[in-house]
Amino acid sequence: MDAFVVKLPRGPAGDGGGSGGKRPRLEKPGPERPPPREIRAEGLSCDYRILFSKAEADEIFQELEKEVEYFEDEMTKLQVFGTWHKIPRKKVTYGDPGLSYTYSGVTFHPKPWIPVLTRIRERVTSETGHTFNFVLINSPEFIPRYKDGLDHIGEHRDDEKELVPLSPIASVSFGACRDFVFRRRGRGRGGAAGPGRICLQLAHGSLLLMKHPTNEHWYHSLPPRRRVLAPRVNLTFRNVLPVSHRGSVQPRGPLGSGK
């Protein structure tokens, strides 16, 4: 049984609107910013909201395109079942000093925060009450085949050992509206009562807050969509343990920490 929720498409980012002018003010919930939506199922707890008005999201999208410096070469590969693959996405991490994060077999050391990322992080904190010290940014490569809806991310769980136990993950999206699918662990793609899959749409300027224990019980993915023709940038804000503190943290639980 599938559950399809939060169909709030905003459309792709504009063609440069908002640049050069006064920063748009934070808008109250209204036609552009509906109130937050709770997404709940057994073992799943998420909140979804429009974080930025369209004008502000357009401005930030353009700033990200200009200011973010992506990793190159070996840092753009991932490991799947022991084999290394070059992926059609640009990737980079930013964060506080003294952090590292291993994702898909690659260890990242974050770059220092830049103003546009600090601006987004502060908005996430003011809206959710949660603070974050690290962000992973994914963006499709700018070549015709992969800058659109054919870019995708397979099923996975964010359960790396570097994450602070029980901490939420905040996913902020800019650009094309894309489907985002949750699938419950240990369940097929249908079957017994209760949703085995939940699909939502991540709109331009939106925030999805994934809270404990979602990543213990549900996989998530970004499936390919051929009708999507615009690029997208996604930022996942996380709480990562400093290297000096990792030996003193209690185990995450019986499910383990590996992917």
SERO-4910 file (N, C-alpha, C, O; in steps of 0.05 Angstrom, whole numbers):
BEGIN
 pado doro    nc1    nc2    nc3   cac1   cac2   cac3    cc1    cc2    cc3    oc1    oc2    oc3
  Met    A     17    -24      0      0      0      0     18     25      0     36     27     17
  Asp    A     13     43    -18     28     68    -20     12     91     -8    -12     92    -10
  Ala    A     27    109      4     15    134     14     28    157     -1     53    159      0
  Phe    A     13    174    -13     24    197    -28     14    222    -13    -10    228    -11
  Val    A     33    238     -4     26    260     13     42    285      5     60    284    -12
  Val    A     34    308     15     49    333     13     54    340    -17     77    345    -24
  Lys    A     33    341    -32     36    349    -60     35    379    -62     13    391    -67
  Leu    A     57    392    -58     59    421    -57     79    432    -77     98    446    -68
  Pro    A     76    426   -103     97    435   -122     98    465   -124     78    478   -124
  Arg    A    122    475   -125    127    504   -129    136    509   -157    133    532   -167
  Gly    A    147    489   -170    159    493   -196    189    498   -194    199    502   -172
  Pro    A    203    498   -217    232    502   -216    239    531   -208    222    548   -208
  Ala    A    265    534   -202    275    561   -195    272    579   -219    271    571   -242
  Gly    A    271    605   -213    268    625   -234    294    629   -249    314    615   -244
  Asp    A    294    648   -267    317    653   -284    334    676   -275    344    692   -290
  Gly    A    337    677   -248    355    698   -237    340    719   -222    352    739   -214
  Gly    A    314    715   -216    299    735   -201    310    738   -174    320    719   -162
  Gly    A    309    763   -163    318    768   -136    347    777   -134    355    784   -112
  Ser    A    362    777   -155    390    784   -154    393    814   -155    379    827   -170
  Gly    A    412    824   -138    419    852   -140    401    870   -123    407    894   -121
  Gly    A    379    860   -113    360    877    -98    362    872    -68    380    858    -58
  Lys    A    344    884    -54    342    881    -25    333    852    -18    316    841    -32
  Arg    A    345    840      2    338    813     10    308    811     18    299    827     35
  Pro    A    293    793      6    265    791     13    262    783     43    278    768     54
  Arg    A    241    795     56    237    789     84    224    761     87    212    751     69
  Leu    A    227    750    111    215    725    117    185    728    118    174    745    132
  Glu    A    171    713    102    142    715    100    128    697    119    138    675    125
  Lys    A    105    705    129     89    688    146     75    667    128     72    671    104
  Pro    A     65    645    140     51    625    124     28    638    109     13    655    120
  Gly    A     25    631     84      5    642     66      5    626     41     14    603     41
  Pro    A     -4    637     19     -4    622     -7     24    612    -14     27    591    -26
  Glu    A     46    628     -8     73    620    -15     85    601      6    101    584      0
  Arg    A     77    604     31     88    588     53     66    575     69     57    586     90
  Pro    A     56    552     60     35    538     76     47    530    103     71    529    106
  Pro    A     29    526    122     39    517    149     53    490    147     48    475    128
  Pro    A     71    484    166     85    458    166     65    434    166     43    436    177
  Arg    A     74    413    153     58    388    152     73    366    166     97    363    162
  Glu    A     59    351    183     71    328    196     67    304    179     45    299    169
  Ile    A     88    288    177     86    263    162     93    240    182    115    239    192
  Arg    A     73    224    187     76    204    208     68    176    198     48    174    183
  Ala    A     83    156    206     76    128    201     91    112    222    107    124    237
  Glu    A     87     86    224    101     70    244    132     73    239    141     65    218
  Gly    A    146     83    259    175     86    256    184    109    240    208    112    235
  Leu    A    166    126    231    173    149    214    161    175    226    138    176    233
  Ser    A    178    195    228    170    221    239    185    243    223    209    246    226
  Cys    A    170    258    207    182    279    191    163    303    191    139    301    195
  Asp    A    175    327    187    160    351    184    168    364    157    192    364    150
  Tyr    A    149    374    143    154    386    117    142    414    116    120    419    126
  Arg    A    157    433    105    147    461    103    161    475     80    183    467     71
  Ile    A    149    497     71    162    515     52    178    534     70    167    549     86
  Leu    A    204    534     66    222    549     84    227    577     73    230    596     89
  Phe    A    228    581     47    233    607     35    211    613     15    201    596      1
  Ser    A    204    639     13    187    648     -8    200    643    -35    225    639    -36
  Lys    A    185    644    -57    196    638    -83    218    659    -90    239    651   -101
  Ala    A    213    684    -84    233    705    -90    259    700    -75    281    702    -87
  Glu    A    257    693    -50    281    688    -34    295    662    -43    319    661    -44
  Ala    A    279    642    -49    290    616    -58    305    620    -85    326    608    -89
  Asp    A    293    636   -103    307    642   -129    334    655   -124    354    648   -136
  Glu    A    334    675   -106    359    689    -99    380    670    -88    403    671    -96
  Ile    A    372    653    -69    391    635    -57    401    615    -77    425    608    -77
  Phe    A    383    605    -95    391    586   -115    414    597   -132    434    584   -138
  Gln    A    411    622   -140    432    635   -156    458    639   -140    479    635   -151
  Glu    A    455    645   -115    479    648    -98    494    622    -95    518    621    -96
  Leu    A    479    600    -91    491    574    -89    506    567   -114    528    556   -113
  Glu    A    495    573   -138    508    567   -163    534    582   -166    553    572   -178
  Lys    A    535    606   -155    559    623   -157    580    618   -136    604    618   -141
  Glu    A    571    612   -111    590    612    -88    599    585    -79    621    582    -69
  Val    A    584    564    -83    592    537    -74    613    526    -91    611    525   -116
  Glu    A    635    516    -79    657    504    -94    657    474    -88    662    465    -66
  Tyr    A    651    458   -109    648    429   -106    674    415   -107    694    424   -119
  Phe    A    674    391    -94    698    374    -95    701    363   -124    683    364   -140
  Glu    A    725    353   -129    732    343   -156    745    316   -153    753    307   -131
  Asp    A    748    302   -176    764    278   -179    754    256   -160    731    248   -162
  Glu    A    772    246   -143    765    222   -126    742    227   -107    729    209    -99
  Met    A    738    252   -100    717    259    -80    689    258    -93    670    261    -78
  Thr    A    687    253   -119    661    252   -132    653    223   -138    633    219   -151
  Lys    A    668    204   -127    661    175   -131    646    165   -107    647    176    -85
  Leu    A    632    142   -111    620    128    -88    625     98    -91    630     88   -113
  Gln    A    623     84    -69    629     56    -69    603     40    -65    588     45    -46
  Val    A    597     22    -83    573      5    -82    582    -24    -84    593    -33   -104
  Phe    A    577    -39    -62    585    -67    -60    614    -71    -68    620    -90    -83
  Gly    A    631    -54    -58    660    -57    -62    671    -46    -88    695    -47    -93
  Thr    A    653    -36   -106    662    -25   -131    659      5   -132    638     15   -123
  Trp    A    679     19   -142    678     49   -143    664     58   -169    670     47   -190
  His    A    647     78   -167    633     88   -190    635    119   -190    634    132   -170
  Lys    A    639    130   -215    638    158   -218    609    166   -221    594    155   -237
  Ile    A    599    185   -205    571    192   -204    567    218   -219    584    236   -220
  Pro    A    543    221   -231    537    246   -246    526    268   -228    507    282   -235
  Arg    A    539    272   -205    531    293   -187    556    306   -176    576    293   -171
  Lys    A    553    332   -172    574    347   -158    568    345   -128    544    345   -120
  Lys    A    589    345   -112    585    341    -83    606    357    -68    628    360    -77
  Val    A    597    367    -44    616    382    -27    604    382      1    580    380      5
  Thr    A    622    386     21    613    389     49    624    415     60    647    422     54
  Tyr    A    608    428     77    617    451     92    610    446    121    591    431    127
  Gly    A    625    458    140    619    453    168    638    466    187    656    481    179
  Asp    A    635    459    213    652    470    234    680    456    232    682    435    220
  Pro    A    700    469    244    727    456    245    726    430    262    710    427    279
  Gly    A    745    413    255    748    388    271    729    366    264    726    348    280
  Leu    A    715    368    242    695    347    234    705    331    210    720    341    194
  Ser    A    695    307    208    698    291    184    674    273    181    660    268    201
  Tyr    A    668    264    157    644    249    152    649    229    129    657    237    108
  Thr    A    643    204    134    647    183    114    621    176    102    602    167    116
  Tyr    A    618    179     75    593    175     61    600    160     35    616    169     19
  Ser    A    587    136     32    591    120      8    620    113      4    629    113    -19
  Gly    A    635    108     25    662    100     23    683    122     21    707    116     18
  Val    A    674    147     21    692    170     18    690    187     44    668    193     53
  Thr    A    713    194     55    714    211     79    718    240     70    736    247     56
  Phe    A    699    257     80    699    285     73    708    302     97    700    297    119
  His    A    724    322     91    732    342    111    719    368    102    726    378     80
  Pro    A    701    380    117    686    402    107    702    428    103    721    433    118
  Lys    A    693    443     84    703    470     80    690    489    100    669    483    111
  Pro    A    702    512    106    690    531    124    663    542    113    660    545     89
  Trp    A    646    549    131    620    561    124    623    586    107    642    602    111
  Ile    A    605    589     87    604    614     71    578    627     77    559    614     87
  Pro    A    575    653     71    551    668     79    525    656     71    506    655     87
  Val    A    522    647     46    497    637     36    489    612     52    465    608     57
  Leu    A    508    595     59    501    571     74    495    577    103    478    565    115
  Thr    A    509    597    114    502    606    141    474    617    142    459    612    161
  Arg    A    466    632    122    439    643    120    418    621    120    398    623    134
  Ile    A    423    600    104    404    577    103    403    563    130    382    556    140
  Arg    A    427    558    141    428    543    167    414    558    189    399    546    205
  Glu    A    417    585    190    404    600    211    373    600    208    359    599    227
  Arg    A    364    599    182    335    598    178    324    570    187    303    569    199
  Val    A    339    549    181    331    523    189    329    521    220    310    511    231
  Thr    A    349    533    234    349    532    263    326    548    274    312    540    293
  Ser    A    321    572    262    299    589    273    272    576    269    254    580    284
  Glu    A    269    560    247    243    547    242    239    521    258    217    514    265
  Thr    A    261    507    263    258    480    276    268    479    304    260    461    319
  Gly    A    285    498    313    296    496    340    320    478    342    331    475    364
  His    A    329    466    320    352    448    320    376    462    307    373    477    287
  Thr    A    399    458    319    424    469    308    439    447    293    437    423    299
  Phe    A    456    455    273    470    436    257    499    447    252    503    471    250
  Asn    A    518    428    251    546    437    248    559    428    221    583    431    217
  Phe    A    542    417    203    553    404    179    531    404    157    508    400    164
  Val    A    539    408    132    520    405    110    534    390     87    557    395     80
  Leu    A    519    371     75    527    357     51    510    368     28    485    368     29
  Ile    A    523    377      6    509    389    -16    513    371    -41    535    363    -47
  Asn    A    490    365    -54    490    350    -78    478    366   -101    457    379    -97
  Ser    A    490    366   -124    479    379   -147    487    363   -172    509    353   -174
  Pro    A    468    361   -192    475    346   -216    498    359   -231    501    383   -231
  Glu    A    513    343   -245    533    354   -263    519    370   -286    497    362   -294
  Phe    A    532    391   -294    519    408   -315    526    398   -343    540    412   -358
  Ile    A    517    374   -349    518    364   -376    490    355   -383    475    347   -366
  Pro    A    483    355   -409    455    352   -416    441    327   -405    418    328   -398
  Arg    A    456    305   -403    442    280   -395    434    280   -366    414    267   -359
  Tyr    A    449    294   -349    445    290   -320    436    315   -305    433    314   -280
  Lys    A    432    337   -318    424    361   -303    394    363   -298    385    383   -287
  Asp    A    380    342   -305    351    343   -303    340    319   -287    354    309   -269
  Gly    A    316    310   -293    303    290   -277    315    262   -279    307    244   -264
  Leu    A    334    258   -297    347    232   -298    367    228   -275    375    206   -269
  Asp    A    376    250   -263    393    249   -240    376    237   -217    353    245   -213
  His    A    388    218   -202    373    205   -181    391    195   -159    416    193   -163
  Ile    A    380    187   -136    395    175   -114    380    150   -105    355    151   -100
  Gly    A    394    128   -104    381    103    -97    374    101    -67    380    119    -51
  Glu    A    360     79    -60    351     75    -33    375     74    -14    395     61    -19
  His    A    372     88      9    393     87     29    382     97     56    360    108     57
  Arg    A    397     94     77    391    105    103    415    122    112    438    114    107
  Asp    A    410    145    124    432    161    135    437    152    164    426    162    183
  Asp    A    455    132    166    460    120    192    490    118    198    499     99    212
  Glu    A    506    136    187    535    135    190    542    139    220    529    153    235
  Lys    A    564    126    228    573    127    256    581    155    265    581    160    289
  Glu    A    587    173    247    595    200    255    572    217    264    577    238    277
  Leu    A    547    209    259    524    226    266    519    225    296    522    204    308
  Val    A    511    248    307    503    248    335    478    231    338    459    235    324
  Pro    A    478    211    356    455    194    360    429    209    365    429    229    380
  Leu    A    408    201    352    381    211    355    377    239    343    356    251    345
  Ser    A    398    250    330    395    277    319    380    277    293    382    257    278
  Pro    A    365    298    287    350    299    262    368    307    238    391    316    242
  Ile    A    358    303    214    371    312    190    352    331    175    329    324    171
  Ala    A    362    354    167    346    374    154    354    376    124    376    382    118
  Ser    A    335    369    106    340    369     78    327    393     65    302    396     66
  Val    A    343    411     53    332    436     41    337    434     11    359    427      2
  Ser    A    316    440     -5    317    436    -34    313    462    -49    296    479    -41
  Phe    A    328    466    -70    325    489    -88    325    479   -117    339    460   -124
  Gly    A    308    491   -133    307    484   -161    283    467   -167    261    472   -157
  Ala    A    286    447   -184    264    431   -194    250    416   -171    263    407   -152
  Cys    A    224    415   -172    208    399   -153    212    369   -160    209    361   -183
  Arg    A    219    353   -140    225    325   -145    210    307   -125    206    315   -102
  Asp    A    202    283   -134    190    263   -116    212    252    -97    235    250   -105
  Phe    A    204    246    -73    222    235    -53    206    212    -40    184    216    -30
  Val    A    218    188    -40    203    164    -32    216    151     -8    240    147     -6
  Phe    A    199    145     12    207    129     35    196    101     31    174     97     21
  Arg    A    213     81     39    203     53     39    211     40     66    234     42     74
  Arg    A    192     28     79    197     16    105    215     -8    103    213    -25     85
  Arg    A    234    -10    121    252    -33    122    237    -59    128    217    -59    143
  Gly    A    245    -81    115    233   -106    120    206   -110    106    192   -130    112
  Arg    A    198    -91     89    172    -93     76    177    -93     46    195    -79     36
  Gly    A    161   -107     31    162   -106      2    149    -80     -7    143    -63      9
  Arg    A    145    -79    -33    134    -54    -45    103    -56    -46     91    -48    -65
  Gly    A     91    -67    -25     62    -70    -23     57    -89     -1     74    -95     15
  Gly    A     32    -99      1     28   -121     20     10   -112     43    -12   -102     39
  Ala    A     19   -117     68      3   -115     92     -8    -87     96      0    -68     83
  Ala    A    -26    -85    117    -38    -60    123    -17    -39    132      4    -47    143
  Gly    A    -23    -14    127     -4      7    134     14     12    110     21     -7     95
  Pro    A     22     37    106     38     43     82     66     31     84     80     33    104
  Gly    A     74     17     62    101      8     59    118     28     45    143     27     47
  Arg    A    105     46     31    119     68     17    104     94     21     79     94     22
  Ile    A    118    115     23    107    142     25    122    160      5    146    161      6
  Cys    A    107    174    -12    119    191    -32    110    220    -26     87    225    -22
  Leu    A    129    238    -26    123    266    -24    139    282    -45    157    271    -57
  Gln    A    132    307    -48    146    324    -67    162    345    -52    151    359    -35
  Leu    A    187    348    -59    204    368    -47    205    392    -66    217    391    -87
  Ala    A    192    414    -58    189    437    -74    213    456    -72    229    454    -53
  His    A    215    475    -90    235    496    -90    233    512    -64    212    524    -59
  Gly    A    254    513    -48    254    528    -23    242    514      0    235    526     20
  Ser    A    240    487     -1    227    471     20    247    459     39    271    457     34
  Leu    A    236    451     62    252    437     83    237    412     92    213    413     98
  Leu    A    252    390     91    242    365    102    259    358    126    283    354    123
  Leu    A    247    356    150    262    349    174    256    320    181    234    313    188
  Met    A    277    303    179    274    275    185    284    271    214    307    275    220
  Lys    A    266    262    231    271    259    259    274    229    267    264    212    253
  His    A    287    224    289    289    197    300    261    186    305    244    201    315
  Pro    A    256    160    298    275    139    289    273    134    259    277    111    250
  Thr    A    266    154    243    260    150    214    283    134    201    277    115    186
  Asn    A    308    142    205    330    129    190    336    101    200    353     87    188
  Glu    A    324     93    222    327     65    231    308     46    217    314     23    214
  His    A    285     57    210    263     39    200    255     44    171    240     27    160
  Trp    A    265     65    159    256     71    131    280     79    114    298     93    122
  Tyr    A    280     68     89    298     77     68    286    101     55    262    105     56
  His    A    303    117     41    293    139     25    308    141     -1    332    133     -2
  Ser    A    296    152    -21    308    154    -48    296    177    -63    275    187    -57
  Leu    A    311    185    -84    302    205   -103    301    191   -130    321    190   -144
  Pro    A    278    181   -139    276    166   -164    279    184   -188    272    208   -187
  Pro    A    288    173   -211    289    188   -236    262    196   -246    243    180   -244
  Arg    A    259    219   -257    234    229   -268    240    243   -295    251    265   -295
  Arg    A    234    230   -318    241    240   -344    228    266   -351    238    281   -368
  Arg    A    205    272   -339    191    297   -346    203    321   -332    197    344   -339
  Val    A    221    317   -313    234    340   -299    257    349   -316    275    334   -323
  Leu    A    257    374   -324    277    385   -343    296    405   -330    314    414   -343
  Ala    A    292    412   -305    308    433   -292    327    421   -272    321    399   -261
  Pro    A    349    434   -266    368    424   -246    358    429   -217    338    444   -213
  Arg    A    371    417   -198    364    419   -170    388    418   -153    408    404   -160
  Val    A    388    432   -131    409    431   -111    397    423    -84    377    434    -76
  Asn    A    409    403    -71    398    394    -45    420    397    -24    443    390    -28
  Leu    A    412    407      0    430    410     22    419    394     46    396    399     54
  Thr    A    434    376     57    426    361     81    443    369    104    467    364    105
  Phe    A    430    383    123    444    392    147    443    371    168    422    358    173
  Arg    A    466    366    181    469    344    200    484    353    225    497    374    225
  Asn    A    483    337    246    499    341    269    520    318    270    513    295    273
  Val    A    545    326    266    567    307    264    584    309    289    590    331    299
  Leu    A    592    286    300    609    285    324    637    294    317    648    285    297
  Pro    A    649    312    332    677    319    328    694    293    331    688    276    346
  Val    A    716    292    316    733    269    317    742    262    345    744    239    353
  Ser    A    747    283    361    757    279    388    737    268    407    744    259    429
  His    A    711    267    400    690    258    418    678    231    410    661    221    425
  Arg    A    687    220    389    673    196    379    676    171    396    659    154    397
  Gly    A    699    169    409    703    145    426    686    144    451    683    123    463
  Ser    A    674    167    459    659    168    484    629    166    480    614    166    500
  Val    A    620    163    455    591    162    450    582    133    451    595    115    442
  Gln    A    558    130    463    547    103    466    538     92    439    533    108    421
  Pro    A    538     66    435    529     54    409    501     64    402    485     70    419
  Arg    A    496     64    376    471     74    366    448     55    370    425     63    367
  Gly    A    454     30    375    432     11    379    437    -15    364    456    -17    349
  Pro    A    418    -34    366    422    -60    354    422    -60    324    432    -80    312
  Leu    A    412    -39    311    412    -39    282    439    -34    270    444    -39    246
  Gly    A    458    -24    286    485    -18    276    486      8    262    467     23    260
  Ser    A    510     15    252    514     41    240    523     40    211    526     61    199
  Gly    A    527     16    200    537     15    173    514     16    153    491     10    160
  Lys    A    520     24    129    500     25    108    497     -3     95    481     -6     77
***
